[in-house]
Amino acid sequence: MKNTYFTSYFPLLSIILFSLSLSVKVENLLLDFLKENGIYVGMLEFFSEGGIKLSLLVLLLLIFFMVFAALKLIANTINELSLLFFSKDSEGEILKQIRSGASIYFIGSALSLISMNSFIGIGIIFAATTVVYFMYFVHKVSNSLSISGLIGIIFFQVLIWSTLITGVIFLVIKVYNSIMASLPI
């Protein structure tokens, strides 16, 4: 059975599984923080222990789901923009070819569940999955591009992603420094 929509649910499952692995790790850290600061005991007056854990897990899962969904939206936009600028395909045949690449992220997200107790492990799995998908994307589009178009797509992708990541890191450092400067020490 060769149905083009067979793997259409893989991106959703990948987002859920990556979100779940990060949510479990952050929940454990958050529970330890709440217990160390005496907040957890006060919360037990309003919730059961299972209720607190479930509420935190659902809330964190929702937050990480939104982050990964936004990343997927940005990634799809960047991929399609790069194809618009550098590909001569106007029918969308390349998009059909790269659709099965969602299974790469699905496998990576399933592997992230194994490493759900380590931020470094989850980060390495996510980064490795992204690199493998990028190589898959370049391989699939290379058949229908000229050499200059292929170089353009690679350069465009690297430039946009490095600009976005650098910008976010810069903003985080800027906000952190402003918070530290405003503390009365």
MOMO-V81182 format. One record per residue. N is the residue number from 1. RES is the residue in one small letter. OMEGA is omega in whole degrees, 0 to 359 (* if undefined). D_LAST is the distance of its C-alpha to the last C-alpha in whole Angstrom. Layout:
# MOMO-V81182
n = {N & N}
res = {RES & RES}
omega = {OMEGA & OMEGA}
d_last = {D_LAST & D_LAST}
This chain:
# MOMO-V81182
n = {1 & 2 & 3 & 4 & 5 & 6 & 7 & 8 & 9 & 10 & 11 & 12 & 13 & 14 & 15 & 16 & 17 & 18 & 19 & 20 & 21 & 22 & 23 & 24 & 25 & 26 & 27 & 28 & 29 & 30 & 31 & 32 & 33 & 34 & 35 & 36 & 37 & 38 & 39 & 40 & 41 & 42 & 43 & 44 & 45 & 46 & 47 & 48 & 49 & 50 & 51 & 52 & 53 & 54 & 55 & 56 & 57 & 58 & 59 & 60 & 61 & 62 & 63 & 64 & 65 & 66 & 67 & 68 & 69 & 70 & 71 & 72 & 73 & 74 & 75 & 76 & 77 & 78 & 79 & 80 & 81 & 82 & 83 & 84 & 85 & 86 & 87 & 88 & 89 & 90 & 91 & 92 & 93 & 94 & 95 & 96 & 97 & 98 & 99 & 100 & 101 & 102 & 103 & 104 & 105 & 106 & 107 & 108 & 109 & 110 & 111 & 112 & 113 & 114 & 115 & 116 & 117 & 118 & 119 & 120 & 121 & 122 & 123 & 124 & 125 & 126 & 127 & 128 & 129 & 130 & 131 & 132 & 133 & 134 & 135 & 136 & 137 & 138 & 139 & 140 & 141 & 142 & 143 & 144 & 145 & 146 & 147 & 148 & 149 & 150 & 151 & 152 & 153 & 154 & 155 & 156 & 157 & 158 & 159 & 160 & 161 & 162 & 163 & 164 & 165 & 166 & 167 & 168 & 169 & 170 & 171 & 172 & 173 & 174 & 175 & 176 & 177 & 178 & 179 & 180 & 181 & 182 & 183 & 184 & 185}
res = {m & k & n & t & y & f & t & s & y & f & p & l & l & s & i & i & l & f & s & l & s & l & s & v & k & v & e & n & l & l & l & d & f & l & k & e & n & g & i & y & v & g & m & l & e & f & f & s & e & g & g & i & k & l & s & l & l & v & l & l & l & l & i & f & f & m & v & f & a & a & l & k & l & i & a & n & t & i & n & e & l & s & l & l & f & f & s & k & d & s & e & g & e & i & l & k & q & i & r & s & g & a & s & i & y & f & i & g & s & a & l & s & l & i & s & m & n & s & f & i & g & i & g & i & i & f & a & a & t & t & v & v & y & f & m & y & f & v & h & k & v & s & n & s & l & s & i & s & g & l & i & g & i & i & f & f & q & v & l & i & w & s & t & l & i & t & g & v & i & f & l & v & i & k & v & y & n & s & i & m & a & s & l & p & i}
omega = {182 & 180 & 183 & 182 & 184 & 182 & 184 & 179 & 180 & 178 & 178 & 179 & 179 & 179 & 180 & 183 & 175 & 179 & 180 & 181 & 177 & 181 & 180 & 180 & 181 & 178 & 178 & 178 & 180 & 177 & 177 & 179 & 180 & 179 & 180 & 182 & 176 & 181 & 184 & 181 & 178 & 179 & 180 & 177 & 183 & 182 & 169 & 180 & 178 & 179 & 178 & 181 & 180 & 179 & 179 & 180 & 180 & 179 & 179 & 177 & 179 & 180 & 180 & 176 & 179 & 180 & 181 & 177 & 177 & 178 & 178 & 178 & 178 & 181 & 178 & 179 & 179 & 178 & 183 & 174 & 179 & 176 & 178 & 184 & 192 & 181 & 176 & 180 & 179 & 182 & 180 & 180 & 180 & 179 & 177 & 180 & 184 & 182 & 182 & 176 & 177 & 179 & 177 & 178 & 178 & 178 & 178 & 180 & 176 & 177 & 180 & 177 & 177 & 185 & 187 & 178 & 182 & 176 & 181 & 179 & 179 & 179 & 179 & 179 & 180 & 180 & 179 & 178 & 179 & 178 & 179 & 179 & 179 & 177 & 176 & 180 & 180 & 179 & 182 & 182 & 184 & 181 & 185 & 180 & 171 & 179 & 180 & 177 & 178 & 177 & 178 & 179 & 180 & 181 & 180 & 180 & 181 & 181 & 182 & 182 & 179 & 176 & 179 & 182 & 178 & 178 & 179 & 178 & 178 & 179 & 178 & 179 & 180 & 179 & 178 & 180 & 179 & 176 & 179 & 180 & 182 & 179 & 178 & 182 & *}
d_last = {67 & 65 & 63 & 61 & 59 & 59 & 55 & 54 & 52 & 50 & 47 & 46 & 47 & 44 & 42 & 42 & 42 & 39 & 37 & 38 & 37 & 34 & 34 & 35 & 32 & 29 & 31 & 31 & 27 & 26 & 28 & 27 & 23 & 25 & 27 & 24 & 22 & 25 & 25 & 28 & 30 & 30 & 31 & 34 & 35 & 35 & 37 & 38 & 37 & 39 & 38 & 35 & 35 & 38 & 36 & 33 & 35 & 37 & 34 & 32 & 36 & 36 & 33 & 34 & 37 & 36 & 34 & 37 & 40 & 38 & 38 & 41 & 42 & 40 & 42 & 46 & 45 & 44 & 47 & 50 & 48 & 49 & 52 & 53 & 52 & 54 & 57 & 60 & 60 & 61 & 62 & 59 & 61 & 58 & 55 & 58 & 58 & 54 & 54 & 55 & 52 & 50 & 51 & 49 & 46 & 47 & 48 & 45 & 43 & 46 & 44 & 41 & 42 & 43 & 39 & 37 & 35 & 34 & 31 & 33 & 36 & 36 & 35 & 37 & 40 & 39 & 39 & 42 & 43 & 42 & 44 & 47 & 47 & 47 & 49 & 52 & 51 & 52 & 55 & 56 & 56 & 57 & 61 & 61 & 59 & 60 & 58 & 56 & 55 & 54 & 52 & 50 & 49 & 48 & 46 & 45 & 44 & 41 & 40 & 39 & 38 & 36 & 35 & 33 & 32 & 30 & 29 & 27 & 25 & 24 & 23 & 21 & 19 & 19 & 18 & 15 & 14 & 14 & 12 & 9 & 9 & 9 & 6 & 4 & 0}
